[in-house]
Amino acid sequence: MKYSLVIFDLDGTLLNTIGDLAASVDYVMRSRNLPEHTDAEYRAMVGGGIKRLVERALPSHLAADDAYVEECVAQFRRYYVDNIDRHTTPYEGIVELLHELRQRGIMVAVASNKFQHGTDRLVSKFFGDIDFVAVEGNREGAPLKPDPAIIHNILRIANVEPSKAVMVGDSGIDIRTAMAAGIDVVGVAWGFRFADELYSAGAQSVVTNTKELTQLILTE
């Protein structure tokens, strides 16, 4: 096989989490008498971690207040942890894809900007029977994607050379992360962004369904 390791983004790639993310931010907005947003608007806000999501949701004058943002982030976390999986579901064909990769001896991993506890909880619930070589979310003090540190760490854990790894993600951030880490990357058009963003970020391949993704990954 061309690849021995496939590294997946989580939100917008493996799981459709937008409903729970939107509901949690809206809870914060509503409690503070601030305007709420549509799911479509939230799709454009996610991808850079919780703090960035909250900053984008807040009116600009409040987003510039670091202390206020941190209060909102803490409030978001409390609500989201309690309601993290009410609307979240795997994308069609994802569970089958993960099983097929493992059956063929290809390692799988997760690289997410979601906080580590949330990443672990969702992966455990929806993919508990999948043997991931690494499940890496964001830990306190660690850089967020597109910094390639998270990819370098997964490659080290898996003991895989960059040439044998590929990243799969739904955003320009994922594309730039993989490119910075020196590994191949495939964009998926079923997530929170559109194909144009992925190509603009440097993606050479963008797939629209898991069948296309499977064929691409399993190419000799």
C-alpha positions in Angstrom: 0.0 0.0 0.0 1.1 3.6 -0.6 0.2 4.6 2.9 0.6 2.9 6.2 -1.0 5.7 8.3 -4.1 7.8 7.7 -4.6 10.8 10.0 -8.1 12.2 10.2 -9.4 15.5 11.3 -12.4 15.0 13.6 -15.1 17.8 13.3 -16.4 18.0 9.7 -14.4 15.0 8.6 -15.2 12.0 10.8 -18.1 13.5 12.6 -20.8 16.1 11.9 -20.6 18.0 15.1 -22.0 21.3 14.0 -25.3 20.9 15.7 -23.8 20.5 19.2 -21.2 23.2 18.6 -23.9 25.7 17.4 -26.2 24.9 20.3 -23.4 25.4 22.8 -22.3 28.7 21.4 -25.9 29.8 21.1 -26.4 29.0 24.8 -23.6 31.4 25.7 -24.9 34.1 23.4 -28.5 33.7 24.7 -27.4 33.8 28.3 -25.7 37.1 27.6 -28.4 38.7 25.5 -26.2 38.5 22.4 -27.3 37.6 18.9 -27.3 33.9 18.0 -26.2 32.5 14.6 -27.3 29.9 12.0 -25.6 26.5 11.5 -24.3 27.8 8.1 -22.7 30.7 9.9 -21.1 28.4 12.5 -19.7 26.2 9.7 -17.6 29.2 8.6 -16.5 29.9 12.2 -15.2 26.4 13.3 -11.8 24.9 12.8 -9.5 27.0 14.8 -10.3 25.7 18.3 -12.9 26.8 20.8 -11.5 30.2 21.6 -11.4 31.2 18.0 -15.0 29.9 17.5 -16.2 32.0 20.5 -14.3 35.1 19.3 -15.9 34.8 15.8 -19.4 34.4 17.3 -19.1 37.5 19.6 -19.7 41.1 18.5 -16.3 42.6 17.5 -16.1 44.9 20.6 -16.5 42.0 22.9 -14.2 39.7 21.0 -11.4 42.2 21.6 -11.8 41.8 25.4 -9.6 38.9 26.3 -11.1 38.5 29.8 -14.7 38.5 28.4 -13.7 35.9 25.8 -12.2 33.6 28.4 -15.4 33.8 30.5 -17.4 32.8 27.4 -15.0 30.0 26.6 -15.3 28.6 30.1 -19.1 28.8 29.9 -19.1 27.1 26.5 -16.9 24.3 27.8 -19.2 23.6 30.7 -22.3 23.4 28.5 -20.6 21.6 25.6 -19.1 18.8 27.8 -22.6 18.1 29.1 -24.2 18.2 25.7 -21.4 17.1 23.4 -23.2 14.2 21.6 -26.9 15.2 21.4 -26.8 15.9 17.6 -23.4 14.6 16.6 -23.2 11.7 14.1 -20.6 10.1 12.0 -20.7 11.0 8.3 -22.0 8.3 5.9 -19.6 5.5 5.3 -17.0 6.7 7.8 -17.3 3.7 10.2 -17.0 1.3 7.3 -14.0 3.1 6.0 -12.2 3.0 9.3 -12.9 -0.7 9.6 -11.7 -1.4 6.1 -8.4 0.5 6.6 -7.7 -1.4 9.8 -8.5 -4.8 8.2 -6.0 -4.0 5.5 -3.3 -3.2 8.2 -3.4 0.5 7.7 -3.1 2.5 10.9 -5.5 5.3 11.6 -5.2 8.4 13.9 -7.1 11.5 14.8 -5.6 15.0 14.8 -8.1 17.6 16.1 -8.2 21.2 17.4 -10.9 20.2 19.8 -9.8 20.0 23.4 -8.4 16.6 24.3 -11.2 15.5 26.7 -13.9 16.3 24.1 -11.9 14.5 21.4 -11.4 11.4 23.5 -15.1 11.3 24.5 -16.4 11.6 20.9 -14.0 9.1 19.5 -14.8 6.6 22.3 -18.5 6.9 21.8 -18.7 6.7 18.0 -15.6 4.7 17.2 -15.0 2.7 20.3 -14.3 -0.5 18.4 -11.6 1.1 16.2 -8.0 0.6 17.1 -6.5 4.1 16.7 -2.8 4.4 16.9 -3.2 7.9 18.3 -6.1 10.2 19.2 -4.7 13.7 19.5 -6.8 16.7 20.5 -5.6 20.1 21.7 -3.8 20.0 25.1 -3.2 23.1 27.2 -0.2 25.0 26.0 0.1 23.0 22.8 -0.1 24.8 19.4 -3.2 24.4 17.3 -3.3 23.3 13.7 -2.1 24.5 11.2 1.1 24.2 13.3 2.4 20.7 12.3 3.4 19.7 15.8 0.3 17.5 16.3 1.2 15.6 13.0 4.8 15.2 14.0 3.7 13.7 17.3 1.4 11.2 15.6 4.2 10.2 13.2 6.5 9.6 16.2 3.9 7.5 18.0 3.1 5.5 15.0 6.8 5.2 14.0 5.9 6.1 10.4 7.9 8.2 7.9 6.1 11.3 6.4 6.1 9.7 3.0 3.9 6.9 4.2 1.3 9.1 5.9 -1.7 11.0 4.5 -4.0 13.5 6.3 -7.7 13.7 5.6 -9.5 16.9 6.5 -12.4 19.3 5.5 -10.7 22.7 5.9 -7.9 24.8 4.7 -6.4 24.5 8.1 -6.1 20.8 7.6 -4.5 21.2 4.2 -1.9 23.7 5.5 -1.2 21.5 8.5 -0.4 18.5 6.4 1.7 20.5 3.9 3.7 22.0 6.8 4.3 18.5 8.2 5.5 17.2 4.8 2.8 14.6 4.3 0.2 14.0 1.6 -3.3 15.4 2.2 -6.8 14.8 0.8 -9.6 17.2 1.3 -13.2 16.1 1.9 -16.1 18.2 0.5 -18.8 16.8 2.9 -17.7 18.8 5.9 -17.9 22.4 7.1 -16.1 24.0 4.1 -16.4 24.0 0.3 -14.0 22.4 -2.2 -12.8 25.9 -3.4 -11.3 26.6 0.0 -9.5 23.3 0.0 -8.0 23.8 -3.4 -7.1 27.3 -2.6 -5.2 26.1 0.5 -3.2 23.7 -1.7 -5.1 20.5 -1.8 -4.3 18.3 -4.8 -7.3 16.0 -4.3 -10.8 16.7 -2.9 -13.3 13.8 -2.6 -17.0 14.0 -2.2 -17.8 10.7 -0.6 -16.1 7.9 1.4 -16.0 5.5 -1.6 -13.8 8.0 -3.5 -11.6 8.5 -0.4 -11.2 4.7 0.0 -10.1 4.3 -3.6 -7.6 7.1 -3.3 -6.1 5.9 0.0 -5.8 2.3 -1.2 -4.1 3.2 -4.5 -0.9 1.2 -4.8 
